[in-house]
Amino acid sequence: MQSFSYVALPAKVTFGFGTLSQLGAEIAALGCRRALLLSTPQQADSAEALKTMLGDLAAGVFCGATMHTPVDVTDDAMRVASGLQADCLVALGGGSTIGLGKAIALRTDLPQIAIPTTYAGSEATPILGETQNGVKTTQRTLKVLPEVILYDVDLTLTLPPAMTVTSAMNAMAHAAEGLYAREANPVITMIAEDGLRALAQALPAIVADPADRNARSDALYGAWACGTTLGSVGMSLHHKLCHVLGGAFNLPHAETHTVVLPHAMAYNAAAAPEAMERIARAIGASDAPGGLFDLARSLKAPASLASLGMPADGIDRAVDLVLSAPYWNPEPLEAGRLRRLLENAYAGVRPENAP
Ligand code: NAD
């Protein structure tokens, strides 16, 4: 056993079927009486239904959440929160809605209850990414960590299979990079490996039957485990690449993670053999990067950056951006190898394991 340091994050997690019915009690337990409910426009009906369910405990609804937490949307939501004299935030949705709750909490210190309906994992992290004038900046502060997470498996049954797969691959990326993180520790390693196992086992069953409640339950548990990993240890090349690609070419978040992950893992494979062994075991494959690529293919996930709309001449720009701000990665970053990684991801070929 090597020396390590581990900080547990202070949040209450409730997991199960039908847990939404506990929301009123959770708001009261926080000492609050006027919740502002947050959602995307696509989930406005669910937020309105929640408002009806909560009665007097709901001060109002703001359903303008959108991808990458634009600051102008946060400003609008802040005005609504202040006008309604909200004393807590309830975010019902995926990473976009939970991101909005975090952005308001950063500015107001209002307590948050996150009710995740995707597998992205943001609810379990003290991380907030915000976008202003086309630039996304990320910060880590306990001020944005939701006080309460209410996982209700029933709310995930409507997540379409394609989004289910890419959202889960986004979660698996947190666990994979957590296993070879510089701050890796035995607690998070256990959690990350189990998160990968749960998601890899659940996904084929969900794609076969999106209403499979047991598989949905396993997947949501896996999402919590992978999000917890992201919340506790630092990420490396994969997350940096996805950040750059999303920002430079406006590529969709979860799909970009899905395409890039096997290639980023292949890049790091020789430098992180123990992590690769754990990942391979968790997903039931003999080779981690190839096995993950094959799993994604079998689930009909997008395989190439070209199919996501990245321009072919963007590869060199992406390499330059990745190299422009050095950061830790198990394998040293090198322009030629990064270009090859991106060419493979662009074309959607099975990843190479070679340094
Ligand atoms: P999302 O929140 O943008 O949701 C995608 C779409 O699916 C939205 O229209 C949403 O309303 C809809 N949707 C969500 N749940 C649904 C359900 N159960 N049924 C039907 N439709 C549903 O997507 P996401 O991938 O969850 O989140 C992506 C965002 O989260 C990005 O901005 C990313 O940067 C951020 N993120 C942040 C962290 C963090 O720790 N800060 C972690 C992961 C992702």
Boltz pocket constraint, residues with backbone or C-beta under 6 A from the ligand:
constraints:
  - pocket:
      binder: B
      contacts: [[A, 40], [A, 41], [A, 42], [A, 43], [A, 66], [A, 67], [A, 68], [A, 69], [A, 93], [A, 94], [A, 95], [A, 96], [A, 97], [A, 99], [A, 117], [A, 118], [A, 119], [A, 120], [A, 121], [A, 122], [A, 123], [A, 125], [A, 127], [A, 128], [A, 129], [A, 155], [A, 156], [A, 157], [A, 158], [A, 159], [A, 160], [A, 163], [A, 167], [A, 170], [A, 230], [A, 253], [A, 254]]
      max_distance: 6.0
